[in-house]
Each structure stands twice: as C-alpha cells, then as structure tokens.
Amino acid sequence: MMRAMTQRYDVIVIGKGLFGAAAARYLSEQHKVLVLGPDEPKNPGAHDGIFSSHYDQGRITRQVSSDAIWSELASRSIAQYDDLEERSGVNFHHGVGCLFAADDAHLDYLHKLFTQIEKRKLPHVGFDGVDSLQEQLPYLTLPDDIMAVLEPAPAGYLNPRDLIRAQTIVARQQGAEVVAETAVALENGAGDVTVQTKEGNRYRAAKVLVAAGAYTNCFGLLPRELELRVKTETTLLAQVPTQEADRLQTM
C-alpha cells in the first residue's frame, strides 16, 4: 500500500551508508529528517539490488597520513568517537594502534609520514629495526630490512556496520525517521521536492541530500549526472572462528 504524504520533512537524506547516516545524525540536531536507504540484504548471493560498501567488520582509523588535509579531517572524526559511542550505546571503535612499515625500497613513504607527524605533533613510537619492533609486537614476523612507526590509540580500527548503527540510533533519538526504502526519482515542486521510492511511496521535503555513493547516477536523482568513475572492486568477506577473532582483535 502506498504511504500517504501526511507530513513534510525539512531534509530527506537518500542513502543510509557511512555518509548518509552521519549526515542524518548531524542534520537531525536542528531539522526534521527522513532517511531513505535499503537494509543490508539477508541473502547477498541472491541479491540483485543496491549493495553497499560497508558490509565488512573492520576499517583502519588513524591520524597519521602523508596528506595534511586527510590527517586533519581524520583527527576531527576520531575526536567524535567517544561521544557517539556513549550516546548510542554502540561500541564501534577499537583503539589498538596502527603500524606503518616499509622496506628499504619504500622508505620515502615513511619519510612523508614523519613529516606530518612532526608538523602536527602526533603521538607515535619509532622503531630502529625489526628486532625492536618484534620485541614490542611479538605476534609479527617481518623481514630484516623493515623500518616502522606505530601510531598508538586512538588509532586502530572501527566496525563500519556498528558505526552506521550508532549514527542511526542517535539520529532517531533526535527525531529522525529512518525508512528502509530505495529512492528512484525526484520531482521538484513549488517550494519542495518529492521523492519516489522503489516500494511505491512518495515523500516530501524542503531539501534533499543525495548520499548514495556509487549509485548516485543510477536513477536520475540529480538534474545532471556527476562525473563519477564507477568501477568494480573484488571484495572477499570471510567468516573467522570466534576463538581466532578474540585472539586477533587486540592486534
């Protein structure tokens, strides 16, 4: 049954991934927000619709980077983790540190990292060689010509599924409505925008934010397509036994 447009939102966010969920959380602090986006498919092998990029369990998070802007933005994001975890009740961040290592042929990469480390005064632990490295990190076996630097916590990894869950929980706490539907068309009206979904429903808002990632150009949602280069990428999702996952999670 088609859902009647009984209410008008300030903003509709199209996309419930890493960007859409974050946008919804911030926008819902001051606006009436609707989030549209499908859930993770229960049977990926038989799924022929939208398939997002966040169905894995771990993404590296760190402040150290050879790019100064990237480093600054990462630092601002990491500073929000504790508050988001506390407000949502979801633990998505694991501050186990992040190790950067390179052999003699790639030391220029480490030199670029050290430039940003010194410029931004970022916390780090340097290693003179593989012996001192393996003394502190005995679970690693590395070649003799390795040089490395360790960025301690809060660097580490986060679970993107849990991060989206945390963002969505807080957005709902702030009054946002989250609907597991797929937007397929936009229609500009007198002072508002109507979003049509694959499920046959229509929703109205003053503004629409498209955060659909690689699917941005798929349904003609924008007046003109963005110059995006969409490419395939092979991803392997593996199931790890609980005992092995417990052993590796603090690595």
VOBA-1610 file (N, C-alpha, C; in pm, whole numbers, padded with zeros to 5 digits, always signed):
BEGIN
Met+00084-00120+00000Met+00000+00000+00000Met+00088+00125+00000Met+00054+00222-00083Met+00132+00345-00091Met+00114+00427+00036Arg+00226+00475+00089Arg+00222+00557+00209Arg+00182+00700+00173Ala+00085+00753+00240Ala+00040+00890+00212Ala+00141+00991+00262Met+00155+01102+00189Met+00247+01208+00228Met+00179+01299+00331Thr+00164+01250+00451Thr+00093+01326+00554Thr+00181+01430+00621Gln+00311+01420+00602Gln+00399+01517+00664Gln+00509+01559+00566Arg+00563+01674+00593Arg+00669+01729+00509Arg+00794+01744+00595Tyr+00905+01697+00545Tyr+01031+01699+00619Tyr+01113+01822+00579Asp+01203+01861+00667Asp+01298+01966+00630Asp+01398+01913+00529Val+01450+01792+00558Val+01551+01731+00471Val+01524+01582+00459Ile+01533+01531+00337Ile+01536+01387+00314Ile+01678+01349+00274Val+01736+01255+00345Val+01869+01204+00312Val+01851+01073+00236Ile+01901+01070+00113Ile+01893+00949+00032Ile+02026+00875+00045Gly+02020+00760+00108Gly+02141+00681+00133Gly+02160+00663+00282Lys+02176+00537+00324Lys+02189+00506+00466Lys+02323+00440+00495Gly+02424+00479+00416Gly+02558+00425+00435Gly+02639+00511+00530Leu+02770+00505+00515Leu+02859+00576+00607Leu+02840+00728+00600Phe+02818+00781+00481Phe+02799+00926+00467Phe+02655+00966+00501Gly+02559+00890+00451Gly+02420+00925+00475Gly+02382+00918+00622Ala+02428+00814+00692Ala+02397+00801+00834Ala+02459+00914+00915Ala+02582+00952+00880Ala+02647+01063+00951Ala+02575+01195+00924Ala+02538+01218+00797Ala+02467+01341+00762Ala+02334+01348+00837Ala+02264+01235+00845Ala+02136+01233+00914Ala+02152+01266+01062Arg+02258+01215+01122Arg+02281+01242+01264Arg+02303+01392+01289Tyr+02384+01454+01206Tyr+02411+01597+01226Tyr+02290+01682+01189Leu+02225+01651+01078Leu+02110+01732+01034Leu+01995+01724+01133Ser+01975+01608+01193Ser+01862+01589+01284Ser+01878+01665+01416Glu+01996+01722+01438Glu+02014+01806+01557Glu+01926+01931+01550Gln+01898+01979+01427Gln+01823+02103+01412Gln+01707+02094+01312His+01694+01979+01245His+01593+01969+01140His+01512+01841+01153Lys+01395+01843+01089Lys+01310+01724+01078Lys+01359+01644+00958Val+01411+01523+00984Val+01484+01449+00882Val+01421+01313+00856Leu+01418+01275+00729Leu+01383+01140+00687Leu+01503+01081+00616Val+01539+00959+00652Val+01649+00887+00588Val+01591+00772+00508Leu+01626+00764+00380Leu+01582+00656+00293Leu+01702+00573+00250Gly+01694+00443+00270Gly+01802+00355+00226Gly+01773+00211+00262Pro+01804+00118+00173Pro+01776-00023+00200Pro+01867-00079+00309Asp+01819-00182+00378Asp+01900-00253+00476Asp+01997-00346+00406Glu+02090-00400+00482Glu+02182-00499+00428Glu+02102-00623+00385Pro+02127-00675+00265Pro+02050-00792+00219Pro+02074-00914+00307Lys+01968-00986+00337Lys+01979-01106+00419Lys+02045-01220+00343Asn+02032-01221+00212Asn+02093-01324+00128Asn+02174-01256+00018Pro+02299-01219+00046Pro+02379-01144-00053Pro+02393-01218-00185Gly+02401-01349-00182Gly+02422-01425-00305Gly+02307-01415-00402Ala+02186-01393-00351Ala+02069-01385-00437Ala+02021-01242-00456His+02094-01146-00399His+02051-01006-00404His+02090-00942-00536Asp+01995-00873-00602Asp+02025-00808-00730Asp+02001-00658-00726Gly+01988-00601-00605Gly+01966-00457-00593Gly+02091-00387-00543Ile+02070-00274-00478Ile+02181-00196-00424Ile+02259-00277-00322Phe+02390-00273-00335Phe+02478-00344-00242Phe+02586-00247-00197Ser+02581-00208-00071Ser+02669-00102-00022Ser+02810-00153+00009Ser+02895-00060+00044Ser+03038-00091+00063Ser+03077-00109+00209His+02980-00114+00300His+03014-00116+00443His+02975-00246+00512Tyr+02967-00356+00438Tyr+02925-00481+00499Tyr+03042-00562+00554Asp+03153-00498+00581Asp+03267-00564+00643Asp+03273-00530+00791Gln+03372-00582+00860Gln+03378-00568+01005Gln+03490-00475+01053Gly+03580-00433+00967Gly+03691-00353+01017Gly+03748-00256+00916Arg+03764-00130+00958Arg+03829-00026+00878Arg+03936+00042+00964Ile+04052+00061+00906Ile+04160+00129+00978Ile+04121+00274+01004Thr+04147+00321+01125Thr+04125+00462+01159Thr+04252+00516+01223Arg+04296+00631+01177Arg+04425+00684+01224Arg+04432+00833+01194Gln+04527+00900+01258Gln+04551+01042+01230Gln+04671+01063+01138Val+04767+00973+01143Val+04889+00987+01064Val+04860+00961+00917Ser+04903+01055+00834Ser+04889+01041+00689Ser+04991+01131+00621Ser+05028+01096+00498Ser+05118+01183+00422Ser+05046+01304+00368Asp+04912+01305+00375Asp+04830+01416+00327Asp+04781+01498+00446Ala+04818+01625+00452Ala+04787+01709+00567Ala+04636+01728+00586Ile+04561+01747+00478Ile+04417+01768+00489Ile+04349+01641+00538Trp+04388+01528+00481Trp+04332+01399+00524Trp+04356+01379+00673Ser+04478+01411+00717Ser+04514+01393+00858Ser+04428+01480+00948Glu+04405+01604+00908Glu+04323+01696+00989Glu+04179+01647+00998Leu+04122+01605+00886Leu+03984+01558+00887Leu+03971+01429+00969Ala+04069+01342+00958Ala+04067+01218+01037Ala+04073+01249+01187Ser+04154+01345+01225Ser+04164+01382+01365Ser+04032+01435+01419Arg+03963+01515+01338Arg+03833+01567+01381Arg+03730+01455+01396Ser+03735+01359+01306Ser+03641+01247+01314Ser+03667+01162+01437Ile+03792+01126+01459Ile+03828+01042+01572Ile+03788+01108+01704Ala+03796+01240+01709Ala+03759+01312+01832Ala+03612+01297+01867Gln+03530+01253+01771Gln+03386+01237+01794Gln+03348+01096+01839Tyr+03440+01002+01831Tyr+03405+00862+01855Tyr+03347+00837+01994Asp+03417+00886+02097Asp+03374+00856+02234Asp+03233+00907+02262Asp+03206+01028+02217Asp+03073+01086+02241Asp+02966+01007+02167Leu+02995+00967+02044Leu+02898+00891+01966Leu+02872+00754+02028Glu+02977+00689+02075Glu+02960+00559+02141Glu+02877+00572+02268Glu+02903+00676+02345Glu+02830+00695+02471Glu+02683+00724+02445Arg+02654+00808+02347Arg+02515+00846+02320Arg+02435+00733+02257Ser+02500+00649+02179Ser+02429+00542+02108Ser+02429+00410+02185Gly+02528+00393+02273Gly+02543+00265+02340Gly+02605+00157+02252Val+02663+00197+02139Val+02724+00103+02045Val+02875+00122+02044Asn+02949+00017+02071Asn+03095+00022+02069Asn+03145-00016+01931Phe+03184+00083+01850Phe+03229+00057+01714Phe+03379+00080+01695His+03444+00143+01794His+03584+00184+01779His+03673+00099+01869His+03787+00053+01813His+03881-00030+01888His+04020+00034+01875Gly+04064+00102+01978Gly+04190+00176+01974Gly+04310+00089+02004Val+04347+00006+01909Val+04458-00087+01928Val+04588-00036+01866Gly+04585+00083+01805Gly+04703+00137+01740Gly+04707+00102+01592Cys+04799+00166+01521Cys+04814+00143+01377Cys+04963+00145+01343Leu+05010+00039+01279Leu+05151+00023+01246Leu+05175+00054+01098Phe+05273+00140+01072Phe+05317+00169+00935Phe+05457+00110+00918Ala+05475+00026+00817Ala+05604-00039+00796Ala+05643-00033+00649Ala+05774-00024+00623Ala+05822-00019+00485Ala+05962-00078+00479Asp+05994-00138+00363Asp+06130-00189+00345Asp+06217-00079+00286Asp+06342-00113+00258Asp+06437-00012+00211Asp+06392+00056+00083Ala+06320-00016+00000Ala+06279+00039-00130Ala+06162+00138-00117His+06100+00144-00001His+05982+00229+00014His+05992+00321+00136Leu+06113+00356+00175Leu+06131+00440+00292Leu+06080+00582+00271Asp+06068+00625+00143Asp+06016+00758+00117Asp+05875+00774+00172Tyr+05798+00664+00176Tyr+05663+00667+00232Tyr+05670+00700+00381Leu+05759+00635+00454Leu+05772+00663+00597Leu+05822+00805+00621His+05911+00854+00534His+05962+00990+00549His+05848+01092+00536Lys+05755+01068+00443Lys+05640+01157+00428Lys+05552+01153+00553Leu+05536+01035+00609Leu+05457+01023+00732Leu+05523+01101+00846Phe+05654+01086+00860Phe+05725+01155+00968Phe+05715+01307+00953Thr+05708+01354+00829Thr+05693+01498+00807Thr+05563+01548+00869Gln+05454+01476+00847Gln+05325+01514+00905Gln+05321+01491+01055Ile+05385+01385+01101Ile+05390+01357+01245Ile+05457+01472+01320Glu+05568+01518+01267Glu+05641+01628+01332Glu+05565+01759+01319Lys+05506+01783+01203Lys+05433+01908+01180Lys+05311+01919+01270Arg+05239+01809+01286Arg+05116+01808+01365Arg+05137+01761+01508Lys+05263+01724+01540Lys+05297+01676+01674Lys+05206+01560+01716Leu+05193+01463+01628Leu+05109+01347+01653Leu+05184+01243+01737Pro+05114+01174+01827Pro+05180+01070+01908Pro+05226+00955+01819His+05346+00900+01849His+05398+00791+01770His+05511+00721+01845Val+05542+00600+01802Val+05655+00523+01854Val+05736+00477+01734Gly+05864+00516+01730Gly+05951+00476+01621Gly+06031+00352+01656Phe+06070+00275+01553Phe+06149+00154+01573Phe+06275+00162+01489Asp+06389+00127+01550Asp+06516+00134+01479Asp+06533+00020+01379Gly+06466-00089+01403Gly+06478-00204+01315Gly+06380-00311+01355Val+06390-00423+01284Val+06291-00528+01304Val+06302-00592+01442Asp+06422-00591+01502Asp+06438-00653+01635Asp+06359-00577+01741Ser+06374-00445+01744Ser+06299-00366+01843Ser+06150-00370+01816Leu+06112-00382+01689Leu+05971-00389+01654Leu+05909-00518+01706Gln+05975-00631+01680Gln+05918-00759+01721Gln+05927-00780+01872Glu+06015-00707+01938Glu+06021-00714+02084Glu+05892-00659+02145Gln+05839-00552+02086Gln+05714-00494+02137Gln+05590-00555+02074Leu+05604-00608+01951Leu+05491-00666+01881Leu+05527-00808+01840Pro+05532-00900+01937Pro+05585-01035+01910Pro+05500-01119+01817Tyr+05376-01078+01789Tyr+05292-01158+01701Tyr+05322-01133+01554Leu+05417-01042+01524Leu+05454-01014+01385Leu+05588-01077+01351Thr+05600-01125+01230Thr+05728-01173+01175Thr+05753-01097+01046Leu+05860-01014+01045Leu+05884-00925+00933Leu+06027-00940+00882Pro+06054-00901+00756Pro+06190-00907+00701Pro+06286-00816+00777Asp+06416-00843+00763Asp+06517-00769+00840Asp+06529-00624+00800Asp+06491-00588+00676Asp+06512-00451+00629Asp+06392-00360+00657Ile+06302-00400+00745Ile+06182-00324+00772Ile+06209-00212+00872Met+06158-00093+00840Met+06153+00019+00934Met+06005+00049+00958Ala+05972+00096+01078Ala+05830+00110+01110Ala+05807+00221+01211Val+05682+00270+01212Val+05637+00366+01313Val+05497+00324+01356Leu+05472+00331+01485Leu+05344+00292+01541Leu+05270+00415+01591Glu+05146+00434+01544Glu+05059+00537+01599Glu+04971+00470+01705Pro+04984+00509+01831Pro+04906+00443+01937Pro+04759+00486+01934Ala+04682+00428+02024Ala+04541+00467+02037Ala+04530+00618+02055Pro+04424+00679+01998Pro+04301+00617+01950Pro+04305+00559+01809Ala+04423+00558+01744Ala+04432+00488+01616Ala+04397+00342+01639Gly+04350+00278+01535Gly+04312+00138+01545Gly+04218+00101+01433Tyr+04103+00044+01468Tyr+04006+00010+01364Tyr+03865+00032+01417Leu+03772+00045+01325Leu+03631+00057+01362Leu+03550-00040+01278Asn+03433-00073+01329Asn+03339-00160+01258Asn+03240-00071+01185Pro+03244-00067+01050Pro+03156+00024+00977Pro+03008-00007+00996Arg+02974-00135+01009Arg+02834-00170+01035Arg+02788-00107+01167Asp+02871-00121+01271Asp+02833-00068+01402Asp+02836+00084+01403Leu+02926+00145+01325Leu+02930+00291+01316Leu+02800+00344+01258Ile+02752+00282+01151Ile+02625+00323+01091Ile+02511+00303+01191Arg+02515+00192+01263Arg+02411+00166+01363Arg+02412+00275+01470Ala+02532+00315+01515Ala+02542+00420+01616Ala+02488+00554+01564Gln+02527+00590+01441Gln+02480+00715+01382Gln+02328+00714+01370Thr+02272+00602+01327Thr+02128+00592+01307Thr+02052+00599+01439Ile+02106+00535+01542Ile+02041+00539+01674Ile+02033+00682+01725Val+02143+00756+01715Val+02144+00894+01764Val+02052+00981+01679Ala+02052+00959+01547Ala+01961+01035+01461Ala+01817+01012+01502Arg+01781+00888+01531Arg+01645+00858+01577Arg+01616+00922+01713Gln+01715+00921+01801Gln+01697+00987+01931Gln+01664+01134+01914Gln+01716+01194+01807Gln+01695+01335+01780Gln+01571+01361+01693Gly+01495+01256+01668Gly+01368+01272+01597Gly+01367+01232+01452Ala+01479+01185+01398Ala+01482+01145+01258Ala+01401+01018+01237Glu+01341+01006+01119Glu+01271+00885+01079Glu+01358+00812+00977Val+01373+00682+00995Val+01458+00601+00906Val+01370+00496+00840Val+01367+00495+00706Val+01281+00404+00631Val+01367+00323+00534Ala+01354+00192+00538Ala+01434+00103+00454Ala+01374+00090+00315Glu+01380+00199+00239Glu+01331+00200+00102Glu+01436+00262+00010Thr+01421+00236-00119Thr+01518+00284-00219Thr+01458+00396-00302Ala+01520+00513-00298Ala+01474+00627-00378Ala+01509+00605-00525Val+01412+00629-00613Val+01435+00606-00757Val+01402+00728-00843Ala+01340+00832-00783Ala+01307+00950-00863Ala+01285+01070-00773Leu+01319+01189-00826Leu+01295+01316-00757Leu+01210+01404-00846Glu+01121+01479-00782Glu+01035+01571-00856Glu+01031+01705-00783Asn+01079+01809-00850Asn+01078+01942-00791Asn+00939+02003-00802Gly+00891+02058-00689Gly+00761+02122-00688Gly+00771+02266-00645Ala+00659+02323-00603Ala+00658+02463-00558Ala+00708+02469-00415Gly+00836+02490-00401Gly+00894+02505-00268Gly+00932+02377-00199Asp+00918+02264-00266Asp+00959+02139-00204Asp+01000+02038-00310Val+01047+01922-00262Val+01091+01814-00350Val+01018+01688-00308Thr+00969+01611-00405Thr+00904+01483-00378Thr+00997+01370-00419Val+01015+01274-00329Val+01099+01157-00355Val+01010+01036-00375Gln+01026+00970-00487Gln+00954+00846-00517Gln+01046+00728-00486Thr+00994+00626-00418Thr+01074+00509-00385Thr+01035+00388-00470Lys+01124+00294-00476Lys+01101+00169-00549Lys+00980+00094-00493Glu+00955+00115-00365Glu+00845+00047-00297Glu+00710+00112-00324Gly+00709+00224-00399Gly+00585+00288-00438Gly+00539+00402-00351Asn+00620+00445-00255Asn+00582+00555-00166Asn+00644+00686-00212Arg+00584+00797-00168Arg+00630+00930-00203Arg+00645+01012-00075Tyr+00754+01087-00070Tyr+00783+01168+00049Tyr+00822+01309+00004Arg+00781+01409+00085Arg+00808+01548+00051Arg+00904+01611+00151Ala+00987+01702+00101Ala+01080+01775+00189Ala+01117+01907+00124Ala+01166+01999+00208Ala+01214+02126+00155Ala+01343+02105+00076Lys+01427+02012+00124Lys+01554+01986+00058Lys+01583+01837+00060Val+01665+01793-00033Val+01707+01653-00041Val+01859+01648-00049Leu+01918+01563+00031Leu+02063+01539+00026Leu+02085+01399-00030Val+02153+01390-00144Val+02181+01261-00206Val+02318+01212-00158Ala+02315+01102-00082Ala+02439+01042-00031Ala+02440+00895-00069Ala+02427+00871-00199Ala+02407+00735-00249Ala+02535+00671-00301Gly+02648+00736-00282Gly+02774+00675-00322Gly+02779+00642-00469Ala+02820+00518-00500Ala+02835+00474-00639Ala+02703+00469-00713Tyr+02591+00474-00640Tyr+02458+00466-00703Tyr+02398+00604-00730Thr+02476+00709-00711Thr+02424+00845-00726Thr+02364+00870-00863Asn+02426+00819-00968Asn+02379+00844-01105Asn+02284+00738-01159Cys+02247+00641-01075Cys+02174+00525-01128Cys+02028+00552-01163Phe+01961+00638-01089Phe+01816+00653-01106Phe+01775+00792-01153Gly+01870+00871-01201Gly+01836+01005-01247Gly+01791+01094-01134Leu+01851+01080-01016Leu+01810+01158-00900Leu+01852+01304-00911Leu+01956+01333-00987Leu+02009+01469-00998Leu+01976+01528-01135Pro+01970+01662-01143Pro+01942+01727-01272Pro+02043+01688-01380Arg+02167+01665-01340Arg+02269+01616-01432Arg+02358+01519-01356Glu+02410+01422-01427Glu+02492+01322-01362Glu+02625+01383-01316Leu+02674+01335-01203Leu+02805+01376-01155Leu+02913+01301-01234Glu+03029+01360-01242Glu+03139+01296-01315Glu+03208+01194-01224Leu+03138+01088-01197Leu+03190+00981-01113Leu+03244+00869-01200Arg+03356+00813-01159Arg+03411+00696-01230Arg+03376+00573-01147Val+03276+00502-01191Val+03232+00382-01121Val+03310+00263-01173Lys+03369+00187-01081Lys+03450+00072-01121Lys+03418-00047-01031Thr+03447-00163-01080Thr+03426-00283-01000Thr+03544-00302-00904Glu+03518-00370-00796Glu+03623-00399-00698Glu+03593-00534-00634Thr+03690-00622-00638Thr+03671-00755-00580Thr+03689-00749-00429Thr+03592-00798-00357Thr+03596-00798-00211Thr+03571-00939-00160Leu+03656-00983-00067Leu+03640-01114-00006Leu+03591-01096+00137Leu+03474-01151+00167Leu+03420-01149+00302Leu+03438-01289+00360Ala+03514-01300+00469Ala+03544-01430+00528Ala+03487-01440+00668Gln+03443-01557+00705Gln+03398-01583+00842Gln+03515-01637+00923Val+03542-01572+01037Val+03653-01611+01123Val+03597-01676+01249Pro+03650-01793+01289Pro+03601-01856+01413Pro+03614-01762+01532Thr+03522-01772+01625Thr+03518-01680+01740Thr+03649-01680+01816Gln+03709-01796+01837Gln+03834-01804+01913Gln+03946-01727+01843Glu+03953-01740+01710Glu+04056-01669+01635Glu+04027-01518+01634Ala+03900-01481+01623Ala+03865-01339+01626Ala+03904-01277+01760Asp+03880-01349+01869Asp+03918-01299+02002Asp+04069-01282+02013Arg+04145-01372+01953Arg+04291-01365+01959Arg+04345-01245+01882Leu+04281-01213+01770Leu+04333-01110+01682Leu+04281-00970+01712Gln+04172-00956+01791Gln+04105-00827+01800Gln+04188-00719+01870Thr+04287-00757+01949Thr+04372-00656+02013Thr+04503-00636+01940Met+04519-00699+01825Met+04644-00690+01749Met+04658-00551+01690
//
